[in-house]
Amino acid sequence: MLPILACGAGIYLGLHFNVLILLPISLLGFGAVLFASWSGYGSYDSLRVMFLFFVSAQAGYVIGLTGRDAYSQVLARLGFAQSKRI
């Protein structure tokens, strides 16, 4: 469930923000995994979950970046945003 949520969050961030947003999200994910490791996970399991979170969030960010142009065209066609046409 965590990789799907992290990938979805990465897609949203890739559509709306620049690359610097990955740093606070990575720190937030690190804090969440650190907190979860105190509640009973072992150190190896915590590192594996943290790595999976980072990879899936960054993969989702790249997917969001590649879909940014198509997403803006869909929004312009539906009338929610301005078109980039001259």
Secondary structure, 3 states (H helix, E strand, C coil): CHHHHHHHHHHHHHHHCCHHHHHHHHHHHHHHHHHHHHCCCCHHHHHHHHHHHHHHHHHHHHHHHHCHHHHHHHHHHHCCCCCCCC
